[in-house]
Structure formats: C-alpha cells, structure tokens
Amino acid sequence: MSNSTRAFVGMQNKYDRVVLLVDMDCFFCQVEEKQQPEYQGKPLAVVQYNPWRGGGIIAVNYAARAKGVTRHMRGDEAKELCHDIILCQVPNIREKADTGKYRDAGKEVANVLQRFTNLLERASVDEAYLDITETVNQRVEQLQAGSFALKPQELINCHAVGYENIGDYVNKITNRFANPYVDDERYMLAYDPNDLPAVRQSDLRLLIGACIAGEVRAAVKAETGYECSAGIAHNKILAKLAAGMNKPNKQTILPLAEIPALFDQLPVGKIKGLGGKFGEMVCETLGVKFLGQVLKYSEKELHRKLDEKNGSWLHNIARGIDLEAVTPRFYSKSIGCCKKFPGRNNITGLKTLQHWLGELASEINDRLEKDFIENNRKAKQMVVQYVQDVDGQEVASSRSTPLNHCDQETLAKQALELIKTNTKTFLRAGSEAALNNAIKFLGISVGKFETASNAQNSLQTMFANQAAKKRRISVEDGVEKSSLPQKPKQTEEAKMKNFFENYLQAHKDEQNVKDNLETNANTAEINAKLVTEAEEPVVETRPPKGAAISPKKSFFEAYKRKLIDVTVAEESSDDKAAPTATPPEFKESFFASYLQQQKEVSKNVEQSNELTADTSDSSDMQGLAAELDEIESSITNLQQPDPDQPSTSKRKLEHDNSKELPASNDFTSTYAEYAQPELRADLISLVKCDECGAQIPDDVKALQTHRDHHYAQQLSRQLRVEQREEMQRSRLNDTTASFVSPTTKTAPAKKGKKVGGTATTTAPKPINSITKFLAPKQPLEPPPSCSSSPMEICAECKTYIKTVDMPEHLDFHMAKKLQRELNQLEVRTINTSANKKTTSPPTKKQLNSTLNSTGANNSITKFFTQSS
C-alpha cells in the first residue's frame, strides 16, 4: 500500500491509541495438525514446490525448531537434523502450490477477530492489526466507576518488556494509581508537556489492552482451535515488534518507559520497513548498527542525509512514534499468484510463456469469481511482474494496465502484450518461437477493487438464492428418498416381458381405433353381412395363391398378419392339443431361443402360483420376438458398408488419422526450448580456421570451442611425446645398468657337444627371462577352408602362410629384425658416448663416420633384389 492511500493520526494523539497485533503461531503447521490430529505434538514442517531434496520448507512448528530445523531449508536437510520430522506437502494445482486451504483458515480466524472491533486490518494470511482504543476507553471509565476490575487469570502467558514477570508491572501500575504524578519530573525530561496526561495513563491502558488481547486469543482458540500470540503497544510498529518477543501462545506488552533501553540493543533491521535495502542504506549512510544510535541525529540532519519524508519517519521511529492508523481492511487489497523458474527451468520459448501465463490467469480468474461472490467487488487494474536474464544479469520489471474483463483469456493476453511491449527485443533474431531473454520469474496480480453496481448486486443475490435453493432441494430430496419405500430391482426377464407387452398393447390400441372408424362408417353393411353369415354354414375362406393382395398398411401389420395365418392353419390341423409354436423360419432367432429358455425356467414358478398366461398373448409375444429378430437381421444387412465405397464415418476417419499422426498430450512437444533448432547457413556468418581451414560460425562461443579442440589435440600430442621420451629414458637406464664395463673380463662361452661334425656353443639363459611366464604356443593346423591352395609354415612365427605369400611374409620378418638391430646400435652408441670415465667422448665427425660405416656394412638394400 502506498503512502498516499494510508491514513495517519495526529501527532497530539500518538500515545492515545492501543493497538493489538495478533500473529498466528506456525499457522500452516497448525492447519495441517487440525486436518491430521495424529500430527499434534510431533515435529512437523510444510514444504512446497519441486521435490528436489525434499522440497522447500515454508513453515516449521516449534517441536521441529527445537531440533534445529528452520525455514528455507530443504526437506532432506531437515530429516538429517530431525529424523522423525513429518513433511506435509502443499497441494499443487496448475503445476504450482495451492495455498487455498490456508487462506480459508485465515478468513475463519478473521471472522472471530472482527467481533471485537471494526478497526481490523489484515496484514497477511496469519496476521491482523486491531485498534481496540474504543474498548479500552470504555473499560477505563468502568474501572473508575467501579463496575470493572482486572482479573489475574486473564493475564496468563502475559509478559511486559523490562520486567521479570507481569506481577511486577501490575504492582507498579497499582502504586502509581494512588499517586498519578509521582513520575512527572522524569516524564517532563523525556516527553512533551502536552503529552503528559496520555503518558500518565499509558501503562494502565496497555494493561487493559492486554486483558482484551487475552479474551481475543481465547475466543480464537475456542472457535477455531488455532493458537496465536499478540503484541500490545501504542502503534502498529511497536505492536509488531512486541508480538515476536515471546512465542508461542503468549502476549507481550511494550511500555513507553522501556522503549529507549530496548532500542539501544535493537538492530535496525528488526523494525518493519528497515529490513531491506532501505535499512542497509540507512546503516551505511548514518554509520549506525542499532536503532538507538539514530537519536544523535536531529530531524534536519536526517533530512539532509536521506530526504524529507524518510528523514521525518526515521526521526519518529527512533523515538517509538508511528502515526500510521489501523485501516479497516477485512479483505485483501490485491489478488495475485507467481512462480519461479530457476536454472534449467527458465522460460525460453513463446509457447512456454503463453502456457504459464494461462495457468496464472486461470488461478486469478477462479479467485476473482470467488471474491466477487463473497465481497461484491471487481478489480480494475492488473500488474505483471517478471525477471529476465539480460546478458547474464537479472533484470526485474513490473508493468500495469487497466482491467475491464477478468476472464482467463483476457488476463493472459494482456499480460503477454505487457511483456512484449516493454521488452526491447522480445524474440530471438531469425526465430518466431524463441525468446531473446529467458524469464526466471513470472507473476500476475489484480487490484484497485471497486464495489459492483446495483445490477451486479441483484445478480449476486440471484446466484446466492439459487445456491441456497439447490442446497434446500438436495436436503429435501434426501429426506424423501429415505422415507419412500424402495421398489425391488426388476429382473432381466421382467424387463423383456414388459417391453413386449407394452409394444403389443400399443399395436392393439392402434388397430382398435382403426376398426372403430370402419365400423361407424359401414354399420348397415356389416349388419346385413352378419345376418347372411348366420344363415349359411361357417366355411373358412382363404384367398387363392394367385389372388392379388391388398396394399400393406405397414410392415409390422403385414408381418403380424402372416404370423396369424400360420397360427390358424396349425389350429385347424389334426393335432388340436399341440401348443402354438413359432414359424419354422424363425425358430433359430435369438429372441425365440431366449423366450423358450425363459419359459422353461418360469414354468415351475407359474404352476406353483396357479397363474396361466393367455395363449393369444404368448403367441403374440413369440411372433413379435421372431419379427424383431428379422428386423434386427435386416438392419444389420443394411448397415454393412460396401467395401468398394469409401467410408464417411467420423470415427473411422479419426482412427485413420490417429494411425497416421501420433497424438501427443505433452504440451512441451511444441515448445521452442525442447525443439531441435534449424540450422540456416544463410543467416550465420562464417570464418575460416587458421589451423584446419574449417568454416566456423562467427560467434565467440563457437570460436572458443573450436580453438579449445585444437588445443586439446596439441596437448594430447605433447603428452604422447613426453610419454615416449620417458619410456626411452627408462629403457636407457635399464640398459646402462645391465651393460658390462670393459675392465671386467667376460667368461668364455662353453663349448657344446659336436653334432654332425660341427661344434655348437650354448649361451647362458637369463635368470629373469620372460619366457618362463609364457605358455608354449600350440602348433597351428592349416585352416580347412584354405586346404585347396598349398601352404607352408613360417619358421619365425610358426604360422601357416600361403606359398605364394611366403616371400612377402619373410620380408616382413627381415624388416622387423633390421629395425631391432638399428635400435640396438643407436642405444649402444649413446651409451658409449655417455661413458666418460672409461673412454674419451667421441667427436661429432667420428660418430658420423661410425654410423656411416655401420650403415654401409648393414645397408637395407641387401635385403631386396635389384631388377636387371
């Protein structure tokens, strides 16, 4: 609420008021405990939003606070501190938290508070200010007249700032009541002389206010079951400060004389209105930490350091003066909802933005409809708040617009237009669905309520009357239903029989009407015919087969006439006792079979009840069953579609479409942030890489990523080179350690036995040979698939090689042997040059000559044949 809409009292009345703040204790937790009584007395917390790490805690009861659990923790953190804590989840509607049940509970408490004073201002769901000045004045007059007395039991759980217990505070008031002017000398030094009458009565009025606060808290507990705390002071800020000093289920008085001592140790941020950026600016500008330190600045100095309005306000607050009046407000001044989109949940696509604006607008619309019925008011302004990510910086914006219609579509559309209009670049270049700046927070609120017109009042009354009428009718219907006897449930057989009987009766009535008409028209002719028939013998006349048949009146009448003819023919046959049967062509129908089964089942029941069905009705029912069976078959034949003709059935068309186009119920499938972006080369400027020549997008991130790739490759090559050098050095050290110096004599080689006239020498095997760890290789057999071509076994690797490939295979072994000899020569040369103690270091020319001579003796050309 802006200052222009606030009400203020005069400076001369600053100590005349008594203001009470009622603060519900852990209100959300109490609501959960009331709904679940088994939770009472146990550690409990209320969490909402995403389930990451147990959800965010928004309310903690005092049993959990004793274990170290606080608000803004995650649920998992709370369980680590308190293993038996109960976490109640806030209901989710439209993918966001729904606090409707807590708002309803707050209204329930406000209804109780409203009975004590008309000056009730609801500050939030669980807080309310009450100006009880008028009630206190009445109690003071009654106290002076002797009709009212303070009761000690009304001051239970009551505390006074600066006193060890409430009894000391009451004793001080009692002593001053006998001598009201005992402290005037001290008062004149601290207060204005014009305020002395109010200061003298201050403590007594606050004590009476504490009694009223006890009555209010007791009524709330009795009627709602919720516990609350209270603060009693002369203004709203002091009452708010006092309410939080002793909780839960307690109340605190803040006397005027104890304000200076309290403010000397009170941080600036503890005062309402100084807890945000403005409070930080005050501490930095004035160089203060506690509110009592502001007293050293005069009002003019505060005007100069801050501004006139804030300077005067801070000057009064430092002295415990707040002139803001309690504004009667039972209903909220605005209705709003919001949602955060942190991290990867940022809104980056237009479809996502439209979806969430629709969800928020839907909630606003539902709450507005409920508010209109309850409070008869309509909102005239909408405010959209959003936070965008602009070049890595969070930029918060708030825009408002007049509101004429409050339906969901209008709210969402106007909110989107506000964001579009007030964003410099709304969509990303080259895209129609991606936002240029991601949105991290989104909120919609409506306010500036106005009372609806008389026509709307009548409309509201009509809706209320209709709702009451529905409730009354539902109650009466329930009573009538319970009083009326319930009819037995009708069986399937009875239902079928009633259906046939009703059908036959309808056709009988129709036939009777037609017969009556014909009788009235031809009365004389019919009488003459009857006389003639009485004289002549009765002979059954049937039309010949070739005779023409009169036109049919209806399909059912012709069909029924056919059945009657068949029945008459059977009756005139020899077997007079045989029952009337269904024609042969209809014996296999569904209705005939069904009726035959039902007739056999009910035969015993009919005999026991001595009830016989009429033969004509039975025959009619059987005939009708056969007739309906033929109608059913004919309709089935008519409804069978032609396979060559295309079907126009809507259901079949939808089925075919569903096969071709798979349906997707996930709204995120069309969002820009979940779609694969289309790469358009004509919209991207490319540059050429200096190292590999590739075309790279002219973008800082793309260029840096490509350069990082080259750097990673260069680093990998460098690491491989260093690894090779390290391996060579280790191999060189091993060779140097095993190399024998020239001063030592080598043992002569042992001579072996002569084999075939030649002497062989056996070299000693190394002690730590790797061959002892290897298993002998099994001789290979030539593969069966290659048995057709001649193969030979290699003497070096003991593998089968094709004869035509053997020279090339032997050249491979020779090249490997040559490489090993060259490596050994290089190592031997380096070792010789490094040994400075035994031999002199060779010159460069000598080393080159040695290499050249060695290369000449062991030239690689000798392993290859020269072409002639």
N, C-alpha and C positions, 0 to 999 in steps of 0.2 A: 504494500500500500504506500503510495507516495505521500509526501508531507502535505501536499495541497488537499488531500482528502482526509487527513487526520484531524481530530478535534483535540483542543487543548483547554486546560483550565487556567484561571488567572493566577498570577504569582502570589496574590494575597491568600489563595486557598490551597497552597501547596502542602500544608500539614493537616488540612481538614478531612481529607478522604481516608478511607480504609479500603484497601484493595486486597483481594484474595486471589491467589493463583492455585488452581487445582491441577496437579500433574499425576497422571495415572502411572503406577509402578509397573514397568516391564509389560506394557499394555498388550502387545502382540502375544507374549507368552501367556498372559492371563486369559486371553481369548482362547488359545489352544487348550489350556488347562480346563477351562469351563466346558469346552466341547468334548474333551477327553479327561474325565475326572481322575483316571488312574495315573495321570502325569503329575498330579499335585504333590509338592514336596520333593520332586526329583529334579536333578539338573536338566535344564531344557534350553534350547536355542531355536530360533526361527531363521531359516535360510531361504534364499530366493535366487532366481535366475539360473544360470547354467550349472550343471552338476560337476564342473571341474573342481577336483579336490574337495568334494562335499558341498559345494555351493557357498555363497557369501552370507555371512551371519549379519542380520539386521536387528536382532533383539536377543538378549540373554537375561535369564532370570537370576536371582541373587544366589541360588544354590550353585549355579554354574560359575558365577563370578567369584565365589569363594575358592574355586579350583583354578583360577587364573584365566578363565575364558572371557574374552572381551569382544565387542563389536568389531566389524570389519576383518575378523579372522575368517579363514576358510574352515569348512566343516571338518576336514581331516586334521587340521591343527588343533581344533577343539577336542577331538577324540584322543589325540596324543596327550593332552593335559588332563582330560576327564574321560575315562574310558566308558563310563556308564551314562554319558550325556545323551539326551534324546533330541534329535534334529527333526523339526517339523518343517515340511516344505510348503512354501506359499503356493496356492493354486495357480496354474498357468492357463491363461486364455489368450488366444491370438498370439501365441508364442512369446508371451511376456507375463510378468507377475500380475496377479489379480488380487488387489487388497480390498475387495468389496466387503468381505465379512468384517474386516477391522473398521472400515468406515461406518458400517451399520452399528457396530458395537459402540463407536464413539457417539453416534446420534442417540443411542439408548442412554448413555451417561448424560449427555447434554439435556435430554428431556427432564432428568431429575434435577439438574442444576438450575434450570430455568424457573423452577418453582420458588427459589429463594430470592431472586432479583430479576428485574427486567434488563438491567445493565450487564448482560452476558456477552462476552466476546470470545468466540472460539479461535484460539491461536493455531491449533493443529488438530489432528485426529484425537490426540490424548492430552491436550492442554486447553485450559479455558480460564479467562480472567473474569472475576466477579467484583463489581463495585457494590459493596454492602454498606455504604455510608449511611443510607437512609435507615436501614435496620439498626445500625449501631446507635444512631441518634435516638431512635425510639427506646432502645434498651437503656441508654444513659438517663433519659427522662424517667423511665420506670424505676431505675435504680435510685435516683434522687427522691422519687415519691415513695419508695419502699415497697413497690409491687414486684420488684425483680431482685434476685440475688444470685451471685455467681456460685456455681456448684463445682466442687473439686473434681468430681468424677467426669465432668465434661472436658477437663484438661489432661486427660490421659494421653500419653505419647506426644506431649507438647513440650517444646524447647524454646528458650529465649537466648539470643546471641549475647554473649558476655556474662552469662550466669550459669552456674553449675547445674542448677535444676530450676524448674518452674516455680518451686516454692519460694526461693529467694526473690524472684521477680515479683511474686504476689505480695510478699511481705513489704517490699519497697513501696509498692503502689498503696498498700494499706496505710503505711506510715505517712506518706505524702497526702493521702486523702484527708487526714486530720489537719495538716498544715500545708495547704497548696503552694505557699510562697517560700518554702524553705530553700529551694534551689534557684531562686530568681537571680541571685548575684552571679552564679555561674552561667545561667542561661543568657544574661544580658551581654556577656562576653562573646558568646558563640552565635547568637541569633539576633535578628532584627527585633527591636522593641514591639513592633506591631504584631509579631508572630508569637509573643509570649503567651497569650491566652490559649492558643492552639497547642503550644509546646507543653504547657502545664497538663492539659487533658490527653496528651498523646499516648502515654503508656496505658492509661485506663481504657481508652478507646481501642487500642490494639489488643488488650486482654479480652475485651468483649468480642472483638472480631475473631479471636482465637476460639471462643466458645461457639460462635456461629460456624466457624470452619469445622469444628468437631461434629456439629449437627449435620453439616453438608456431607462430610465423609461417611458418617454413619448411615445416612439415607442412601448414598451411592452403594455402599456395601450391602445394605438390606435389600435393595430393589434390583440390583444388577449382579451382585456377587463379586464385583471388582474392588480392589483396594487402591487407595490413592494417597498421595502426600500433598501438603499445602504449605504455602508461604504467606505470611500476613505482614503487610507493611503499608506505607502511606502512598506508594505509587507502584506502577507496573514493573519497573526495572528492579526495585528493591524486593518486591514480592517474588519475582522470578529468581533472584539471587538467593533468597531465603528458602525457597521450596527445595532447592537442591542440596542444602546443607545437612539435612537429616532425613534419610530414606532407608528402607521403605516403610510405608504405613505410619508416617509421623508428620508433624507440622511444626513450623518454626516461626517465631516472632522476631522481627528485626527492629529493636527500639532505636529512636533517634540518637540517643546519647552514645550508642555503641558503633555508630557508623564511622567516625574518624579512625578509631582503633582498628576496625575491620579493613578499611581501605588502605591503611598503611602497609598491610601484608597481602593485599589482594592484587594479583596480576591484572594488567589492563585487559587482557583477552578474555577474562571471565565475565565482563559486563556485556550484556546484549547490545549489539551494534558495534562492538570494538573487537570482535573475534576474527575478523577477516583482514583484507588488505588495508582498510582504513585504520584498524588498530595497529598494524605494523608500521604504517606511515606515521601515526601519532608517536609511537615509541621512538622511531628513528629521528623524527623532527625535533621532538622535545627532549630526547635523551632520557626517557623515564622507563621504568620497568613496572612499578606499582602505581595504582590509581591515586594513592595519597600524595605522590610526588607532584601531581599536576597542580596542587593547591598553591605552590610557589609562583605560579604564573597568574598574572592578572587577566581580566577579560580582554583588555586591549591588546595585550601581548599574544594571547591566543588568536585574536582576530588577525593580527599581523602574520603569525606563523602559519595559520590554517586559512580560514576565511570567516566571515562574519557569522554565518549560520552555524557551521560546525564548531566554531570557537565558543559561541554562547552556549551551545548544547553541552560541550565538554566541560565548560566552566560550572554549569549547574550540576552535571552528573558527579563531578568530583566532590560536591557538597551534599550529595544524596537527594538532589531535586530533579524530578521528572514531571513535566507538566502535561504529558500525553494522557488524554482521557480514555476511559474504557468505552469503546464504541460498540453499541449493541449490534452484534452480528451472530446470529444463530446459524446461518448458512454460510458456506464457503464463498469467498469473493470471486473465485475462479474455479474452473474445472479443467484439468489437464492430465496428460499422460506423456511419457517419454520412454526412450530406450537407448542404451549404449551399444555401440558396435566396435569393440576393441580388436586390435590385431588383425588377424586374417578375416574377421567378420565385417570389416569396413564395407560400406556400400559403394561399389564402383560401377554399377550398371543402372541404367534408367529403369529397367523392369523391376529391379530390386527396390529402388527408391519408390516407385509407384505402389509396389506391394505393401511396403511398410507404412507409407502414408495412408493407404486404405485401411490397414489394421488399426492404426492410431485413431483415424477418423471414425471407424466403426465403434471403438470404445467411447469416444467423446459423444457420439450420437446416442448411444444407449444411456449414458449417464445424464445427458441433457433431457431425454424423454422422461426419465425417472424424476429428475429435478423439476421439470415443468409440472408434473402431476402433484408433487409434494409441495412446491414452493410458489407455483404460479408466476414464473419469471422466464425470460428469454435472454440469451446472450446476444450482444451487439458488436462484439469485437473478437477477432481471432489473432493469436500470436504464434508464430512459428519460430522455434529456436533450433539451430543446427551448428555443428562444429565440423569444419572442413580441414583437410590436410593440404596445405598450400606450400609446396616446396619444402616439405619436412616440418613445417610449423603448423600448430593447431590454431585455427582462426575461428573464434566464436562469433556468431551473428544472431540477431533477433529482429524479426520484422513483423509488423502488424497490419491488419486490413479490416475494414468494416465487414460485418457479417449480416446478411439478410436472410439466408436459409441455412438450416443446421443439419441437413441430411448428409449422409456419408459421402456421396459423390461430390457434392459441392465443397465440403470441407477438404477432401483430398485434392480436388482440382485447384482450389485457391491456394492451398499450401504449396503445391508444385509450382504454380505460377510465381509465388513469392520467392521461392528459391531460385528459379530461373532468372527472374528479373534482377535480383540482387547478387548474382554471380557473374563475374567478368567473363569467364569462358566456361560455359556450362558443360558442353560436350567436347570430347577429345577430337582433335583435328582428324578428318577423314573417317569419322565414325558417327553413327546415328544412335548408338545404344550404350556407349561407354562414357562415364562421367570424367571430366578433366581433373576434378579434385574429389578424392574419396571423402565420404561423410562418416564421421565417427560417433556422432550423437544427433538424435532427432527427437523433437518434442513439439506437441501441439497443445495449446491451452485456449480457452474461451473465457471471456469475462465481460465486464460492464453490463451487468444484468439489469433489465428493466421489467417492471410488473406488466403482465399481459393485460390486454384490453378487456372490456366487459363481455364482448363476444367470445373471447377466449375463456373468460371466466365461466360463461354458460357452457362452453364446450367442455371445460374441465369438470364442471358439475355433472354434465351428462355422462362423461366417462366414469366418474365416481359412482353415479347412480346405477349405471349398467353393471359395474363390477360388484356393487352391493347386491343387485338383483340376481346376478349369477351365483353369488355365494348363498343367497337365501334359497334359490331354486335348487341348488345342489344339495343343501341340507334337507329341504322338504322331500326331494326325490329319494334321498337316502332313507328317510323315515318311512315313506310309502312303500318302498321296496322291501324294507324289513317287516312291515305289517302285513302286506299281501301274501296269501299262501302261494307257494311255488308250485307250478304245474310240473307233473312228471315229464321227463325227457322223452320225446317222441322217437320211436324206433324207425329204422330204415323201411321196414315193411309197411308200417302205418303211413309213413310219408308217401310211399309209392301208391298205396291204395287210395289215399285221399286225393292224390293228384289225378288218378284215373277217374275216380268218382266225380270230381269237380268238372273234369273235361267232358265226361258223358252227360252230366246234368246240364251243362251249358248247351250241348248239341240237342238234347231233348227239348229244352225250353225253346230253342230256335225253331225246331220242327213243329212244336205245338202251336207257336204263333202263326206259322205259315198255314198249318192245317185249319186253324180257326178262320183265317181270312178266306180260304177257299170254301169253307162250309157256309159262311154267311152269304157268299155270292151265289151259290148254286144249291140253295136249300130245297127248292121244289124238285129239281132234277135228282138230287140224291135220295129224296123220299120215294119217288117213283121207282127208282132203281132198286131200292131196298125191298119194296113190295114184290117186284118181279123176281128177285132172288129168293124171296121166301116161298114162292110157289114152285120154283124149279129146284131139282136136286143140286146139291152142292158139288161142283166139279172144279177141280184145281186147274186153272188156266195158266199156261206158261207160254210166253212168246216163242215162236219158232226160231230156229237158229239163223235163218236168213232174214228175219224181220228187222226193220230199222229201229234203232234205239233213240228214244227222245233225247234232246240235248241235256248235258250234265249241268246241274246247278253248281256243284263244286266238286273238287277232287275227293274230299272226305266223304260226301254223301254217296257218290258213286262207289267208292271203296266199301263203305258200310253196307250198301245195297247188295253188293257181291257176296259179302260175308253172310248176310241174311238168307240169300238164296241157297247157299251151301248148307246152312243150318236147317232150313225147311226140308231140303232133299234128304238129309240124314234122318230127320224125324219121321218122314214117311216111309222109310225103309223097314225091313222085317225086324231088325233088332231095335225094338222100341225102348228097351231098358238101357241101351248104351248111352253114356253121357255125351253131352255136346263137346266136340273136340275142335281144335284149331285146324284150319285147312292144311293139307299136306305141304303145300308150297311154303308155309310159314312155320312149320314145326321146328326148323333149325334156327330160328331167330333168337336173339339174346333175350328179348322180353318174354317170349313164350317159355324158354327154359327157366328164366328167373321166376316167373309166376308159378310154373309147375313145381319148382323146388319149394317155394314159399307155401304153396297149397298143401304139399305133403307134410311140411313141418307143422302147419297150423291145424291139421285135421284132428289131431287128438285134443287140442285145446277147444276146438269148436264142438266136438262131441261131448266133452265134459260140461261145457256151458249150455248145451242143448240149443245152440243157435245155428241156424242153417242160412246160408246165403242164397239170395234169389238167383234162380237159374238164368234168367234173362240178363241180370247184371253181370253174372260170371261170364256168360258168353260174350256180352258186350265188352267186358274188360279184356278177355282173351283176344277178341277180334281187334280191339284198339291196340293191344300190345303188338300184334302182328302188323297192323297198319303203321304204327310208329317205327317198327323195325324196318319196313320197306322205305318209309320216308327218310330214315337215317341213312340207309344204303344209297338211296338216290341222291341225297345231298352230298354224300361222300364222293360219289361219282362226278357230280357237277363241280365240286371244289378241286378235283385233281387237275393240276395245271398241265397244259400242253408242253411237252419237253422242247418242242421246236420253237415255241413262242417265248420271248423274253419275259421274265417275271418283273412285275411292278411293285412287289411287296416292299414296304418300307423297312421291315425287319430284315429281309434278305439283303436289301441294299446296304443297310448298316453293317450287317455281318460281313459282306464282301469288302466294304470299306475298312472294317476293323482288321481284316486279314492283310490288306494292302498297306494300311497306315497304322502302325502300332501306336496305341494311345499311351500318353504319358501324363500321369497325375501330379508329377513333381513340378511345382512352379519354377524351380531353379533351372529347368532344362532350357528355358528361353532367356536366361539372364546373360548379360554380356560378360560378367566375370567368370562364368562357367563355360563359355563358348570358346572354340578354337579360333583365334584371330586369323583373318585372311591377309596373306602377305601380298601386297601390291607393290611391285618394283617401281612403278611409275611415280609413286608418292614418296619413295625413300631415296635420298641422296647417298651415293656410294663413293668410297675412296679406295685406292689400291694400297695393299700392304707392301712395305718396302722389302720384307724378307721372303714372303712366299708368293706375292703377286695376286693374292685373292682379293675379291671385291668385298669390302666390309661396310655396313651401314655407318653413315657419318653421325654417330652417336657416341657420347662419352662412355657410356657403359659398354657398348658393343666393342669399341676400340680397345678399351682397357681389358676386356675379357679376351680378345684376340691376342693382345700383347702378352697377357698372362699365360696363354697357351704356348707361345714361343719361348717364353722364359722358363716354363716348366720343362719343355723339351731340352733346352740348353742345360738346365740344371741336371736333368736325367743323364745326358751325355757326360757331363762333368763328373757326376758320381760314378758312372761306369769306368771312366778313365782312371779315376783315383782308386777304384777297387782293383783294376788290373795292375796298376803300379804297386799297390800294396801286396798283391799276390806275387808279383815278380820279386819284390824285395824279400818277402818271406821265403820264397824258393831259393833266392841267392844266399840268404843266411844259412839255410839248411845245407846247401851245397858247400859253403865255406866251412861249416863245422865238420862235415864229413870228409873234406879234402885232406890228404896226407901231405905233410911238408917234405921238401927234397932232402933234408938232412937225415931222415929216418930211412932205414933200409927196408925194402919190401921183401917179403918172404917169397922164395921161388915157388913157382907153381908145381904142384905134384904131378908126376907123370902117371898116366894110367896104363892100363894093360893094352897090349897091342892087339888090335883087331884087324885081321886081314892084312897083316904086314905093315900097318901104319900105327904110329903112336898117337894117342889122344890124351889131352890134358883136361882135367876136370876143375873148374873154378869153384871156390867155396861159395855156398849159398848164403845170402844174408840171413842174419839171425831173425830179424823182424820183417820177413817178407810178407807181402800182402797175399801171396798165393795160398797161404795156409787158411785164410778166411773164405776162400772161394771154392766152390764145388767143381769137380771136373765136368767139362762140358760133354754132354752125351753126343755120340756121333749121329749126324743127321742122315736121314734117308732121303733119297730123291723124291720130290713130290710126285704123286701118281698122275697128276694132270699133265706133267711135262715129260712123262716116260717115253713119248714118241721121239723127242729130239735127244741127241747124245749129250750127256752131261759129264763133268769132271769135278772132282773135289779139290778145293784150293788148299795148298799146303800151309798157307799162312793162317787163314781164319776157319779152316775145316768146314766150309760150306760148299754145297753143290752149285756149280755155275755151268751154264751152257758152254759148250765147246767153242762156239763162235764168239762168245763174250769173254772168254778166258784171258786173251792178251790185254784187253782194256782193264780187266779186274786186276791183273798183275801190275799194270802201270800204276793203278791206284795205290797198291801196297808199296811200290817203289817210291812214289811221291811222298807218302807218309814217312817212310824211312829216311828219305833225304831231308825232310823238314826237321825231323828229330836230330839228325847229325848237325845241321846248321845251327839249331838252337843250342846244342851242347857246345859247339865251337864258340858261339858268342858268349856263353856263360864262362867257359874256360878262359877266354881272352880277357874278360873283365876281371876275373879273379886273379889272373896273373899280374895285371896292371895294378890291382889294389894291394897286392902283397909287397909292401915297400921294405920290409925287413930282410927278406931273403934275396930279392932281385931288385935291380935298379929299374925305375919306371921307364918303359919304352917310349921312344919318341913317336910323334904322330906319323912320321914317314915310315918308321919300322912297322908300326901297327898296320898301316895301309898295305905295305908290302907283304906282310904276313897274310892278311886277308886275301890279297890278290893271288898270292901263291897257292893258298888253300883253295881258292875258287878255281884256279886253273887246274889243280890236280883233281878236284871233285866237281867238275863242271856238270851242270844238269843236262847238257847236250848229249852226254854219253849214254843217257837212258832212252834216247829217241833215235830212230833210224832216219837217215837222210835219204831223201828221194833222189834218184840218179837223174 
